[in-house]
């Protein structure tokens, strides 16, 4: 019997059915900010979320805003409609970002008052000037002794060319009243005039001397800058006792004592500012000296256009105007901030020991349940597939597996992809050790991992020096896949051990990001991973995959095929079901396929952490689609895909999101979960994420988000439950089921 399908009545490809990517990202950062404003969240954690909001905005401006501005600057190369669209988008971005920053600034002002309960005070310098002269005297002496020697004042208006101002650094801007006789801060014309006057003798022209005196008594107004040293803490203590500790911001001390740097000048006004530059640098592949090109591209970021100017609120109008003119910044890209600039500094404040009781309870990661009582990790993986879910479970088994392989005489070769690593990576150290011990070690280090290029360049040099075969990347594609292959000789035969993951080989972020990994000896999966590395290191072409989906064109096609298959097997009596947990959903073709599935009755539940361009809940288009998002103490990073498939369900993990960049321009890996116990665990995690009613929000058709609440239902906080389940799986005896004994009624 042919399943009866509902009749689609709205075209899935209409432009109004898609939320603009950049506006969706701003909505994501709004959700992050809401955690920083939520008084039910511990205060130190709120400080972190407020800092994350600033860090996210920095990257957004460096890349997305910069990209739109590049299009405007290249207007002759684009159509009028493209330029108009970019201009309208920038205007919308500016409006929403200004609103977000205003809310964030109010939140920062409030939380800096709240921390006084914990004995911490951030005092405004102006307040101290009015209330405590001894402390002002101490800070002035401290400035002269500890800060002034390392400052570099810049008379920018009289320097040609103007010195390069590095992005994301704080500067104190001073509007000075300068006597024209002062040696520095004099215009070139004034200097010439003084030199001419000095050549006159008293006997030849006594009037010239009087003219010089008059010249010395005239003044001009100029702008000067002082870079705030990044090596100093911005929190400068000036009082401490057992009960409290008081700080003042470093930039305020500099601003209020800058007269020491400019003797003879009068400081008329001061401001603090910070600029953001365009860092959306395209790095082509296939160049002769690829590493050098990457290094050149990284260096070029320092000289690129300014895309944002942040300056303290109520700043001197002349200062702001002059900076905007010098830096060529449009009015809509100027942000006057009524709070300390660069709120990422709140990360430092959140770690203050006095806020120890204002943090979430510690959730130390536990041993992975699948490695419980394991004495030989090779034997365990050979017996059955192993799942790791970080940060609830430890990342250390991955490091230990690699470290053991480096020392194991039976290990013949190790192959690895590296996208983002930590600065002191034990993974890289183990690979270096393996090469030094004579193993064949092949490593693909993706040099184009944005903002990690310099670190990855350093690692490639160390790996090559140790004797590793290093591949910088693949022409035309970024390699975003996370894969490790260990080849071992056992009892006269070759065994392959594979690790695949949704997250990076980064021991630091493994404590902060929620990811899922698989360790397996499945011969079909290991054969596919071996073929994948052959593609990376040679000129091999894929000849068909047994279990994995790797190539960009195939990956996108595979996802759409799985969605279309769900449509085909769906019936009114037994509707299809798609569930997915991803970081971002932006690809138009995938969204259109999901719309078609909804129109044919398929029930779709999506948990999307960040960008989501799909509009759920539109009658006739997406009424069967529900989209939620979780912002909690750990960054959600795992990618899980479930397809009901008429009852023969399939579960996949991937390094890829549903974004065009993942599906067309990157090498990713989509891999199936074949072990029933692991499949059950992953589905349990997915159901928890979709059911969360404590840290979850739901997407509305108009692109706004609404906080989900438990109501009369049980409270479900997915991350907390997953952590408790990880702990229980380790501490509960495997052979002894937990006994539930009812309490006895007390006797009278």
C-alpha positions in Angstrom: 0.0 0.0 0.0 1.4 3.4 -1.0 1.7 5.7 2.0 -0.6 8.7 1.8 1.3 11.9 1.7 0.1 15.3 2.8 0.1 17.9 0.0 2.8 20.5 0.3 1.3 24.0 0.0 4.4 26.3 0.5 7.5 26.2 -1.6 10.4 25.3 0.7 12.9 27.5 -1.3 11.2 30.9 -0.8 13.7 33.4 0.7 11.3 34.4 3.5 11.5 30.8 4.8 15.1 31.3 5.9 16.5 33.3 8.8 19.6 35.4 7.9 22.7 33.6 9.2 24.3 36.6 10.9 21.1 37.6 12.6 20.7 34.0 13.8 24.2 34.1 15.2 23.4 37.4 17.1 20.4 35.6 18.6 22.7 32.8 19.8 25.0 35.4 21.5 21.9 36.9 23.0 21.2 33.5 24.6 24.7 33.3 25.9 24.2 36.8 27.4 21.0 35.7 29.1 23.0 33.2 31.1 25.2 36.0 32.3 22.1 37.9 33.4 20.3 35.0 35.0 20.4 35.5 38.8 19.8 31.8 39.3 23.2 31.1 37.8 26.1 31.3 40.3 27.8 34.7 40.2 31.2 33.6 39.1 29.6 31.6 36.3 27.7 34.7 35.2 30.9 36.6 35.0 32.2 33.9 32.6 29.1 34.1 30.3 29.4 37.9 30.2 33.1 37.4 29.2 32.1 34.8 26.6 29.6 37.3 25.1 32.4 39.7 24.4 34.8 37.0 23.1 32.0 35.9 20.7 31.4 39.4 19.5 35.1 39.9 18.8 35.2 36.9 16.5 31.9 37.9 14.9 33.2 41.3 14.0 36.6 40.0 12.9 35.0 37.6 10.4 31.3 38.1 9.6 31.1 41.9 9.8 34.5 42.2 8.1 33.2 40.0 5.3 30.2 42.2 4.6 32.4 45.3 4.7 34.8 43.7 2.2 31.9 43.3 -0.1 31.0 47.0 0.2 34.6 48.0 -0.4 34.6 45.8 -3.5 31.3 47.2 -4.8 32.4 47.5 -8.5 32.9 43.7 -8.5 29.4 42.9 -7.4 25.9 43.7 -8.5 23.9 46.6 -7.1 21.5 44.1 -5.4 24.4 42.3 -3.6 25.9 45.6 -2.4 22.4 46.8 -1.2 21.9 43.5 0.6 25.2 43.8 2.3 24.6 47.4 3.3 21.1 46.5 4.7 22.6 43.5 6.6 25.3 45.7 8.2 22.7 48.2 9.3 20.6 45.4 10.9 23.7 43.9 12.5 24.8 47.3 13.9 21.4 48.0 15.4 21.0 44.6 17.1 24.6 44.5 18.2 24.3 48.0 19.8 21.2 46.8 21.6 23.0 43.7 22.8 26.1 45.6 24.0 23.9 48.0 25.9 22.2 45.2 27.8 25.5 43.5 28.4 27.0 46.7 29.8 24.1 47.1 32.2 24.6 43.5 33.3 28.3 44.1 33.9 27.7 47.2 36.0 25.2 45.3 38.1 27.4 42.3 38.6 30.4 44.5 39.6 28.1 45.8 42.4 27.0 42.3 43.4 30.5 41.0 43.9 30.9 43.3 46.9 28.9 40.8 48.9 31.9 38.5 48.5 34.4 41.1 49.7 35.4 42.3 46.2 35.2 45.9 45.1 36.1 47.5 41.8 36.3 51.1 42.7 36.0 53.9 40.0 39.1 56.1 40.2 36.9 59.2 40.2 35.2 58.0 43.4 38.6 57.5 45.1 39.7 61.1 44.1 36.6 62.4 45.9 36.7 60.2 49.0 40.3 58.9 49.7 43.3 61.1 49.1 45.7 58.6 50.8 44.7 55.9 48.4 45.0 58.3 45.4 48.5 59.2 46.7 49.4 55.4 46.9 48.1 54.8 43.4 50.0 57.7 41.9 53.2 56.5 43.6 52.4 52.9 42.3 51.9 54.3 38.8 55.2 56.1 38.8 57.1 53.1 40.2 55.5 50.1 38.4 53.5 51.3 35.4 55.1 54.4 33.9 58.5 52.8 33.0 56.8 50.4 30.6 54.4 52.8 28.9 55.0 54.1 25.4 53.1 57.4 24.7 52.3 57.9 21.0 52.0 61.4 19.6 50.0 60.0 16.7 49.1 63.3 15.1 52.7 64.2 14.5 54.0 60.8 13.5 54.2 60.1 9.8 53.4 57.4 9.0 50.9 56.8 11.9 52.1 53.8 14.0 50.2 50.6 13.6 47.6 50.1 16.4 47.2 46.4 17.1 43.7 45.1 17.3 41.9 44.1 20.5 44.4 46.1 22.7 43.2 48.8 25.1 44.4 52.3 24.6 44.1 55.4 26.7 43.3 58.4 24.4 44.3 61.8 25.7 43.1 65.2 24.4 45.9 67.5 25.4 46.5 71.2 25.5 50.0 71.5 24.3 52.3 74.5 24.4 53.7 74.9 20.9 57.2 75.1 22.3 57.2 71.6 23.7 59.7 69.4 21.8 57.3 66.5 21.4 53.7 66.9 20.1 54.8 69.9 18.0 53.6 70.1 14.4 56.3 70.1 11.7 55.5 73.7 10.8 56.0 74.8 14.4 59.3 73.0 14.5 60.5 74.7 11.3 59.5 78.1 12.7 61.4 77.5 16.0 64.5 76.4 14.0 64.3 79.6 11.9 63.9 81.7 15.0 66.9 80.1 16.7 69.1 81.0 13.7 68.4 84.6 14.4 70.8 86.4 16.8 69.9 88.9 19.4 72.0 91.6 17.7 70.3 91.0 14.3 66.7 90.9 15.4 65.7 91.5 19.0 62.1 91.4 17.8 62.5 87.8 16.8 63.3 86.8 20.4 60.1 88.6 21.6 58.2 86.7 18.8 59.6 83.4 20.1 58.4 84.1 23.6 55.0 84.8 22.2 55.2 81.6 20.3 56.0 79.7 23.5 53.0 81.1 25.2 50.6 79.9 22.4 48.9 76.5 22.6 47.4 73.8 20.4 45.2 70.9 21.1 46.3 67.4 20.1 45.4 63.7 20.5 47.9 61.3 22.1 47.6 57.6 22.8 49.0 55.3 25.4 48.8 51.5 24.8 47.7 49.7 28.0 50.3 47.0 28.7 48.7 43.6 28.2 51.3 41.9 30.4 49.9 43.6 33.5 46.7 42.6 35.2 43.9 45.1 34.7 42.8 44.6 38.3 45.2 46.6 40.4 44.7 46.1 44.2 45.0 49.1 46.5 43.5 47.7 49.7 43.3 44.2 51.2 42.2 42.7 54.5 40.7 39.5 55.7 37.2 40.7 54.9 37.7 42.5 51.6 39.9 43.4 48.7 39.6 46.6 46.6 40.7 47.0 43.0 40.9 49.8 40.4 41.2 49.2 36.7 44.7 49.6 35.3 43.5 51.8 32.4 41.9 54.3 34.9 45.2 54.6 36.8 47.0 55.4 33.5 44.4 57.8 32.3 44.4 59.8 35.6 48.1 60.0 36.0 49.1 60.5 32.3 50.2 64.0 33.1 53.5 62.5 34.2 54.1 61.4 30.6 53.4 64.8 29.2 55.0 67.5 31.4 54.0 71.0 30.5 50.8 69.8 28.8 47.3 69.9 30.2 45.1 66.8 29.9 41.7 68.2 28.9 40.0 64.8 28.5 40.7 61.1 28.4 39.0 58.1 27.1 39.7 54.4 26.7 39.2 52.7 23.4 39.7 49.4 21.6 39.6 48.6 17.9 38.8 45.4 15.9 40.3 44.7 12.5 39.2 42.6 9.6 40.7 39.2 10.1 38.7 37.4 7.4 41.7 36.5 5.4 41.4 34.0 2.6 44.2 31.5 2.5 44.3 29.6 -0.9 45.5 26.1 -1.2 47.9 24.5 -3.6 50.7 27.1 -3.3 54.3 26.1 -3.6 55.3 27.3 -0.1 52.0 26.8 1.7 53.3 27.3 5.2 54.9 30.6 4.3 51.6 31.8 2.7 49.7 30.9 5.8 52.2 32.8 7.9 52.0 35.8 5.6 48.2 35.8 5.8 48.3 35.7 9.6 50.8 38.7 9.6 48.6 40.6 7.2 45.7 40.7 9.7 47.6 43.3 11.7 47.4 45.8 8.9 43.8 45.3 7.7 40.9 47.6 7.9 39.3 48.6 11.2 35.8 47.2 11.4 34.8 48.3 14.9 35.7 51.1 17.4 34.7 50.6 21.1 35.1 53.6 23.3 34.0 54.5 26.8 30.6 56.1 27.1 30.5 59.9 27.5 33.9 60.3 25.9 35.1 63.6 24.7 33.4 64.3 21.4 36.7 65.6 19.8 38.5 62.4 20.8 35.9 60.1 19.3 35.6 62.2 16.2 39.4 62.3 15.6 39.8 58.6 16.2 37.0 57.7 13.8 38.6 60.0 11.2 42.1 58.5 11.7 40.9 54.9 11.6 38.3 55.4 8.9 35.4 54.0 11.0 31.8 54.6 10.0 29.4 55.9 12.7 27.4 52.7 12.9 30.6 50.8 13.7 31.3 53.0 16.8 30.2 51.5 20.1 30.1 53.7 23.2 30.2 51.4 26.1 29.1 52.3 29.6 31.2 49.5 31.3 34.8 48.4 31.3 35.9 47.7 27.8 36.9 44.2 26.7 34.8 42.2 29.1 36.8 39.1 28.5 38.8 40.4 31.6 35.9 39.1 33.6 37.4 35.6 33.2 40.2 36.6 35.5 37.8 38.1 38.0 35.7 34.9 38.0 38.8 32.9 39.2 39.3 35.1 42.3 39.5 32.8 45.4 36.9 35.0 47.1 34.3 33.7 44.6 34.9 30.1 45.4 31.4 29.6 46.8 29.9 31.5 43.8 30.6 28.7 41.3 28.9 25.7 40.1 29.6 22.5 42.1 32.7 20.8 40.8 31.9 18.0 38.3 35.3 16.1 38.0 35.3 13.9 35.0 35.1 10.1 35.7 36.6 7.1 34.0 34.6 6.1 30.9 32.0 3.5 31.7 33.1 1.4 28.7 36.6 1.2 30.1 35.5 0.3 33.6 37.9 -2.2 35.2 40.0 -2.1 32.0 43.6 -3.3 32.3 44.5 -3.4 28.6 42.8 -0.9 26.4 43.7 -2.8 23.2 42.0 -5.9 24.4 38.9 -3.9 25.5 38.6 -2.2 22.1 39.1 -5.5 20.3 36.3 -7.1 22.4 33.8 -4.3 21.9 33.4 -0.7 20.7 34.1 1.9 23.3 32.4 5.3 23.7 33.7 8.4 25.4 31.5 11.3 26.3 33.5 14.3 27.5 33.7 16.3 29.7 31.6 14.0 31.9 34.1 11.2 31.2 37.8 11.7 31.0 39.7 12.6 27.8 42.8 10.9 29.2 42.2 7.5 27.7 42.7 9.1 24.2 46.0 10.5 25.4 47.0 7.3 27.1 46.2 5.2 24.1 48.5 7.4 22.0 51.2 7.5 24.6 51.1 3.7 25.0 51.3 3.3 21.2 54.3 5.5 21.1 56.2 3.2 23.4 54.7 -0.1 22.2 57.1 -2.2 20.1 54.2 -3.9 18.4 52.8 -0.6 17.0 54.0 -0.1 13.5 52.3 3.2 12.5 50.2 6.0 13.7 48.1 8.3 11.6 46.3 11.4 12.9 44.4 14.6 12.0 44.9 17.7 14.0 42.6 20.7 13.6 42.8 22.5 17.0 45.2 21.5 19.8 46.2 23.0 23.1 49.3 25.1 23.5 51.1 22.3 25.4 49.4 19.4 23.7 50.1 15.9 25.1 48.7 14.5 21.8 51.5 16.2 19.8 54.1 15.2 22.3 53.1 11.6 22.0 53.2 11.7 18.2 56.7 13.2 18.5 57.8 10.5 20.9 56.4 7.8 18.6 58.4 9.1 15.6 61.5 9.3 17.8 60.9 5.6 18.7 60.9 4.6 15.0 57.2 4.4 14.4 55.8 5.6 11.0 53.9 8.7 12.1 51.8 10.6 9.6 50.0 13.8 10.8 47.7 16.1 8.9 47.9 19.5 10.6 45.2 21.9 9.2 47.1 25.2 9.0 43.9 27.0 8.0 42.1 26.4 11.4 41.1 30.0 11.8 42.9 31.9 14.6 45.0 28.7 15.4 47.2 29.1 12.3 50.3 30.3 14.3 50.0 27.5 16.8 49.6 24.9 14.2 52.6 26.2 12.2 54.7 25.8 15.4 53.5 22.2 15.8 54.3 21.3 12.2 57.9 22.4 12.7 58.3 20.3 15.8 56.6 17.3 14.3 58.8 17.5 11.2 62.0 17.9 13.3 61.0 14.7 15.1 60.7 12.7 11.9 56.9 12.8 11.4 55.4 12.9 7.9 53.4 16.2 8.1 50.7 17.1 5.6 49.6 20.7 5.8 46.1 20.2 4.2 44.4 19.2 1.0 44.1 21.5 -2.0 40.7 23.2 -2.0 39.4 21.8 1.3 39.9 22.2 5.0 40.3 18.9 6.8 37.9 19.2 9.8 37.6 15.4 10.4 38.8 14.0 13.7 40.4 10.7 13.2 43.3 8.6 14.7 44.5 5.2 13.3 46.9 3.0 15.2 48.3 0.0 13.3 49.6 -2.9 15.4 51.1 -6.3 14.9 49.4 -8.9 17.1 50.1 -12.7 16.9 51.4 -12.5 13.4 48.6 -10.4 12.0 47.9 -6.7 11.5 45.2 -5.0 13.7 43.9 -1.5 13.2 42.6 0.6 16.1 40.5 3.7 15.3 39.4 6.7 17.3 36.7 8.9 15.7 35.2 12.0 17.4 32.9 14.9 17.1 35.5 17.1 18.8 39.1 18.2 18.5 42.2 16.5 19.9 42.5 19.2 22.5 43.0 18.2 26.1 42.0 21.7 27.3 38.7 22.1 25.5 37.9 18.5 26.3 37.2 19.7 29.8 34.8 22.4 28.6 33.2 21.0 25.4 30.6 18.3 25.3 31.7 15.7 22.7 31.3 12.1 21.9 34.0 9.7 20.6 34.2 6.1 19.4 37.1 3.7 19.7 36.7 0.6 17.5 38.3 -2.3 15.7 35.3 -2.8 13.4 37.1 -4.0 10.2 34.8 -2.0 7.8 35.2 1.2 9.8 39.0 0.8 10.2 39.4 0.0 6.5 37.5 3.2 5.7 39.7 5.2 8.0 42.8 3.7 6.4 41.5 4.7 3.0 40.7 8.2 4.3 44.4 8.7 5.4 45.5 7.4 2.0 43.5 10.2 0.4 45.2 12.7 2.7 48.8 11.6 2.2 48.7 10.5 -1.4 47.0 11.0 -4.7 44.4 8.3 -4.0 40.9 8.5 -5.2 38.0 7.1 -3.1 36.7 3.8 -4.6 33.7 3.5 -2.4 33.1 3.6 1.4 31.9 0.7 3.4 30.7 2.6 6.5 31.9 6.1 6.5 30.9 9.1 4.5 33.8 11.5 3.9 33.9 13.5 0.8 32.0 16.9 0.8 29.8 16.1 -2.2 29.0 12.7 -0.9 28.4 13.9 2.6 25.8 16.5 1.6 24.1 13.9 -0.7 24.1 11.3 2.1 22.3 13.6 4.5 19.7 14.5 2.0 19.3 10.9 1.0 18.7 9.9 4.7 16.1 12.7 5.0 14.4 11.6 1.7 14.4 8.0 2.8 12.5 9.1 6.0 9.9 10.7 3.8 9.6 7.5 1.7 9.0 5.2 4.6 6.7 7.6 6.6 3.0 6.8 6.8 0.2 8.5 8.7 0.0 5.6 11.0 3.7 5.4 11.6 5.2 8.8 10.8 8.9 9.1 10.2 11.1 10.7 12.8 14.4 12.6 12.5 16.3 13.9 15.5 19.6 15.7 15.4 21.9 17.6 17.7 24.2 20.0 15.8 26.1 23.2 16.4 24.7 25.1 13.4 22.1 24.6 10.6 22.6 26.9 7.6 22.8 24.9 4.4 19.8 25.8 2.2 19.5 22.4 0.5 19.4 20.5 3.8 16.8 23.0 5.2 14.7 22.5 2.1 14.9 18.7 2.5 13.8 19.1 6.2 10.9 21.3 5.1 9.8 18.7 2.6 10.0 16.0 5.2 7.8 18.1 7.6 5.3 18.6 4.8 5.1 14.8 4.4 4.4 14.3 8.1 7.9 13.4 9.3 8.3 14.5 13.0 11.6 16.4 13.3 13.3 17.5 16.5 16.5 19.5 16.3 18.8 20.7 19.0 20.9 23.5 17.5 23.4 25.3 19.7 24.1 28.3 17.6 23.1 29.4 14.1 19.8 28.1 12.8 18.4 29.5 9.5 15.4 27.2 9.5 12.0 28.6 10.6 10.1 26.0 12.6 6.3 25.8 13.2 5.1 27.5 10.0 1.8 25.9 8.9 2.1 24.0 5.6 5.9 24.2 5.7 7.5 23.3 9.0 4.7 22.6 11.5 6.3 19.2 12.3 9.7 20.7 13.1 10.8 21.7 16.6 14.1 23.5 17.3 15.6 23.9 20.7 19.0 25.2 21.9 21.0 24.6 25.1 23.4 27.0 26.8 24.8 25.6 29.9 28.1 25.3 31.8 29.7 23.2 29.1 29.8 24.2 25.4 27.6 21.7 23.4 29.8 20.5 20.6 28.6 16.9 19.7 26.9 16.2 16.4 24.3 13.4 16.6 21.9 12.2 13.9 19.0 9.8 14.3 16.7 8.4 11.6 13.8 6.2 12.5 13.9 4.4 9.1 10.5 2.6 9.5 11.6 1.0 12.8 15.1 -0.1 11.7 16.7 3.0 13.2 20.2 4.4 12.5 22.4 6.6 14.6 25.4 8.6 13.3 28.0 10.8 14.8 29.9 13.4 12.8 32.6 16.1 12.8 30.2 18.1 10.5 27.4 20.5 11.1 24.7 21.2 8.6 26.5 24.2 7.2 27.5 24.8 3.6 31.2 25.2 4.6 31.1 21.7 6.2 29.2 20.0 3.4 31.0 21.6 0.4 34.4 22.9 1.5 35.7 20.6 4.2 36.7 17.0 4.6 34.5 15.6 7.3 33.6 12.2 8.6 30.1 10.9 9.2 30.3 7.5 11.0 27.5 5.1 12.1 27.1 3.7 15.6 26.8 -0.1 15.2 27.1 -1.3 18.8 23.6 -1.6 20.4 24.7 -0.6 23.9 26.5 2.5 22.6 23.6 3.3 20.4 21.3 3.1 23.4 23.5 5.5 25.4 23.7 8.0 22.6 19.9 8.0 22.1 19.5 8.5 25.8 21.8 11.6 25.6 19.9 12.8 22.6 16.6 12.5 24.3 17.8 14.3 27.3 19.1 17.2 25.1 15.7 17.4 23.4 13.8 17.2 26.7 15.9 19.8 28.6 13.6 22.3 30.3 16.1 24.1 32.5 18.8 25.4 30.2 17.0 25.2 26.9 15.2 27.7 24.7 12.8 27.1 21.8 13.0 28.8 18.4 9.8 30.6 17.2 8.9 31.0 13.5 9.9 34.7 13.6 13.4 33.9 14.7 13.0 34.8 18.3 13.7 32.4 21.2 11.6 31.5 24.2 12.9 30.0 27.4 11.5 26.5 28.1 10.2 25.8 31.6 9.3 22.6 33.3 5.8 23.7 34.4 4.3 20.6 36.1 6.8 18.3 34.4 9.9 16.9 36.1 12.9 19.3 35.8 15.4 18.0 33.2 18.8 19.6 33.0 20.6 17.4 30.3 24.2 18.1 31.3 23.6 17.5 35.0 21.8 14.2 34.3 24.5 13.0 31.9 27.1 13.7 34.5 25.3 11.9 37.2 24.8 8.9 34.9 28.5 8.9 34.1 29.3 8.9 37.9 26.7 6.1 38.6 28.1 3.9 35.8 31.5 3.9 37.5 30.7 3.7 41.2 27.9 1.1 40.9 29.2 -2.6 41.0 28.7 -4.0 37.5 27.6 -7.4 38.8 25.3 -6.2 41.5 22.1 -4.5 40.5 21.0 -1.5 42.6 18.4 -2.5 45.2 15.6 0.0 46.1 14.5 -0.6 49.6 11.4 1.3 50.8 11.6 3.2 54.1 9.7 1.5 57.0 7.0 3.4 58.7 8.3 4.6 62.0 6.8 3.1 65.1 5.1 5.3 67.6 
